[in-house]
């Protein structure tokens, strides 16, 4: 795989004004790299999950005015789409690289996922590293570190997933851009793989 990693130019795409201008730069610099990661990790995740995983690079096709503030490649056991399924993501905000397990608001089984997560807090404490992060909204860059969340706060996130229509749950790892740009392509692939290995126990619950 001829993946060279991400550089400052990739992250700076999100400073470009205008939808057309930003999308042109995104397609030129970031999307080819996401395609490479998609091809590679669809195979790796198929082995890790025992599901046949397909990759889907974000197209941002519904946007007509506001340019995207992040972009990603997603992996799900469905060839036609990922939003309705528990899935994995690799992507960029201006500030960081993210590597996620995600159940977003379109997923019809998110109530069941939330219930399973709620019942398995000790299991999650055992398997998810303290430096990993949780989020309840994929459209915002912020997240909460596992080590900083009490059991009650985790339960609140999982219960919210069951009771609020637009709720989501994401678990994974954030790598600040300053660190991401220092890694070679092979180093970054190794890191992403390691994160996915650690996220498999959460995926198995769904």
C-alpha positions as CSV (number, residue, x, y, z in Angstrom):
1,X,0.0,0.0,0.0
2,X,1.4,3.3,-1.1
3,X,0.1,5.3,1.9
4,X,2.4,8.1,2.9
5,X,0.5,9.4,5.9
6,X,-1.1,12.8,6.5
7,X,0.7,16.2,6.4
8,X,-0.1,19.8,7.4
9,X,-1.6,20.4,3.9
10,X,-4.3,17.8,4.6
11,X,-5.4,19.3,7.9
12,X,-5.2,22.8,6.5
13,X,-7.9,21.9,3.9
14,X,-10.5,22.7,6.6
15,X,-9.3,26.4,6.6
16,X,-10.2,26.9,3.0
17,X,-13.3,29.1,2.5
18,X,-16.1,28.1,0.2
19,X,-17.8,24.8,-0.5
20,X,-16.4,24.3,-4.0
21,X,-12.9,25.4,-3.1
22,X,-12.7,23.2,0.0
23,X,-14.2,20.2,-1.8
24,X,-11.7,20.5,-4.6
25,X,-8.8,20.5,-2.2
26,X,-10.3,17.7,-0.2
27,X,-10.7,15.5,-3.2
28,X,-7.2,16.2,-4.4
29,X,-5.3,15.7,-1.2
30,X,-7.3,13.7,1.4
31,X,-9.7,11.5,-0.5
32,X,-7.0,9.4,-2.3
33,X,-5.4,8.6,1.1
34,X,-8.8,7.6,2.5
35,X,-9.3,5.4,-0.5
36,X,-6.0,3.6,0.2
37,X,-6.9,3.2,3.9
38,X,-10.3,2.0,2.9
39,X,-9.0,-0.8,0.7
40,X,-6.4,-1.9,3.3
41,X,-8.5,-1.8,6.4
42,X,-11.6,-3.3,4.8
43,X,-9.6,-6.5,4.6
44,X,-8.1,-6.1,8.1
45,X,-11.4,-5.5,9.7
46,X,-13.0,-8.4,7.9
47,X,-10.5,-10.6,9.6
48,X,-10.8,-8.9,13.0
49,X,-14.6,-9.0,13.1
50,X,-15.4,-12.1,11.1
51,X,-17.8,-10.0,9.0
52,X,-17.2,-9.0,5.4
53,X,-16.5,-5.3,5.7
54,X,-16.9,-2.8,2.9
55,X,-15.5,0.8,2.9
56,X,-17.3,4.0,2.1
57,X,-15.5,7.3,1.6
58,X,-17.5,10.3,2.6
59,X,-18.8,12.2,-0.4
60,X,-20.5,15.2,1.3
61,X,-22.9,15.1,-1.6
62,X,-25.8,16.7,0.3
63,X,-23.9,19.9,1.0
64,X,-24.9,22.9,-1.0
65,X,-23.6,25.9,1.0
66,X,-21.5,25.0,4.1
67,X,-18.1,23.2,3.4
68,X,-17.4,20.1,5.5
69,X,-15.4,20.5,8.7
70,X,-14.3,16.9,8.7
71,X,-14.1,13.9,6.4
72,X,-13.7,10.2,6.8
73,X,-13.7,6.7,5.4
74,X,-16.2,4.3,7.1
75,X,-16.3,0.5,7.3
76,X,-19.4,-1.6,7.7
77,X,-20.6,-5.1,6.9
78,X,-22.9,-3.7,4.2
79,X,-21.8,-2.9,0.6
80,X,-24.5,-0.3,0.1
81,X,-24.0,2.0,3.1
82,X,-22.8,2.3,6.7
83,X,-25.0,4.9,8.5
84,X,-27.6,2.4,9.6
85,X,-25.1,-0.1,11.0
86,X,-22.5,-0.2,13.7
87,X,-19.3,0.8,11.9
88,X,-15.7,2.0,12.1
89,X,-14.3,5.3,10.8
90,X,-10.9,6.9,10.1
91,X,-11.0,10.6,9.4
92,X,-9.7,14.1,10.0
93,X,-10.9,17.3,11.7
94,X,-8.6,20.3,11.4
95,X,-7.3,19.6,14.9
96,X,-6.9,15.8,14.9
97,X,-7.1,12.4,13.3
98,X,-9.9,10.2,14.6
99,X,-10.3,6.4,14.7
100,X,-13.8,5.4,15.8
101,X,-16.3,2.7,16.4
102,X,-19.6,4.4,15.8
103,X,-23.4,3.9,16.1
104,X,-25.0,7.1,14.7
105,X,-28.5,8.3,14.8
106,X,-29.6,6.6,11.6
107,X,-28.9,3.1,13.1
108,X,-32.3,1.4,13.8
109,X,-30.7,-0.9,16.4
110,X,-29.1,1.8,18.5
111,X,-31.6,1.3,21.4
112,X,-30.5,-2.4,21.6
113,X,-26.8,-1.3,21.4
114,X,-27.3,1.2,24.1
115,X,-28.9,-1.4,26.4
116,X,-26.0,-3.9,25.8
117,X,-23.4,-1.2,26.5
118,X,-25.3,-0.2,29.7
119,X,-25.2,-3.8,30.9
120,X,-21.5,-4.2,30.2
121,X,-19.7,-1.2,31.9
122,X,-17.3,-3.5,33.8
123,X,-16.5,-5.3,30.5
124,X,-15.8,-1.9,28.8
125,X,-13.6,-0.8,31.7
126,X,-11.5,-4.0,31.3
127,X,-11.1,-3.7,27.5
128,X,-11.1,0.0,26.6
129,X,-7.9,1.9,27.4
130,X,-8.1,5.0,29.5
131,X,-6.7,7.2,26.8
132,X,-9.5,6.2,24.4
133,X,-12.4,8.7,24.1
134,X,-16.2,8.6,23.9
135,X,-18.5,11.0,22.1
136,X,-22.3,11.3,21.7
137,X,-22.2,13.4,18.5
138,X,-20.2,12.7,15.4
139,X,-20.7,16.2,14.1
140,X,-18.6,17.8,16.9
141,X,-14.8,17.4,17.3
142,X,-14.8,17.1,21.1
143,X,-14.8,13.9,23.1
144,X,-14.4,12.5,26.7
145,X,-11.5,10.3,27.8
146,X,-12.4,7.0,29.2
147,X,-10.2,7.5,32.3
148,X,-12.1,10.8,33.0
149,X,-15.6,9.3,32.9
150,X,-17.2,7.8,36.0
151,X,-19.4,4.8,35.6
152,X,-22.5,7.0,36.1
153,X,-21.3,9.3,33.2
154,X,-20.8,6.2,31.0
155,X,-24.3,5.0,31.9
156,X,-25.7,8.4,31.0
157,X,-24.2,8.2,27.5
158,X,-25.6,4.6,27.0
159,X,-29.0,5.5,28.4
160,X,-29.2,8.6,26.2
161,X,-28.5,6.4,23.2
162,X,-31.7,4.4,24.1
163,X,-34.0,7.3,24.8
164,X,-33.1,10.2,22.5
165,X,-33.8,10.0,18.8
166,X,-30.8,12.0,17.6
167,X,-28.4,10.4,20.1
168,X,-25.2,8.6,19.0
169,X,-22.3,6.7,20.6
170,X,-18.7,6.7,19.4
171,X,-15.6,5.2,21.0
172,X,-12.1,5.4,19.7
173,X,-8.9,7.4,19.7
174,X,-7.9,10.9,18.8
175,X,-4.4,11.7,17.6
176,X,-3.6,15.5,17.6
177,X,-2.5,16.8,14.2
178,X,0.9,17.7,15.5
179,X,1.5,14.0,16.3
180,X,-0.2,12.6,13.2
181,X,2.0,14.6,10.8
182,X,5.1,13.2,12.4
183,X,4.2,9.6,11.7
184,X,5.1,7.8,8.5
185,X,2.5,6.0,6.5
186,X,3.5,2.7,7.9
187,X,3.6,4.0,11.5
188,X,0.1,5.4,11.1
189,X,-1.3,2.2,9.6
190,X,0.2,0.3,12.6
191,X,-1.4,2.7,15.1
192,X,-4.8,2.5,13.4
193,X,-4.7,-1.3,13.4
194,X,-3.9,-1.3,17.1
195,X,-6.8,1.0,17.8
196,X,-9.2,-1.2,15.8
197,X,-8.0,-4.3,17.7
198,X,-8.9,-2.7,21.0
199,X,-12.3,-1.6,19.6
200,X,-13.3,-5.1,18.5
201,X,-14.8,-6.0,22.0
202,X,-17.2,-3.0,21.7
203,X,-18.1,-3.9,18.2
204,X,-18.9,-7.5,19.3
205,X,-21.4,-6.2,21.8
206,X,-23.4,-4.7,18.9
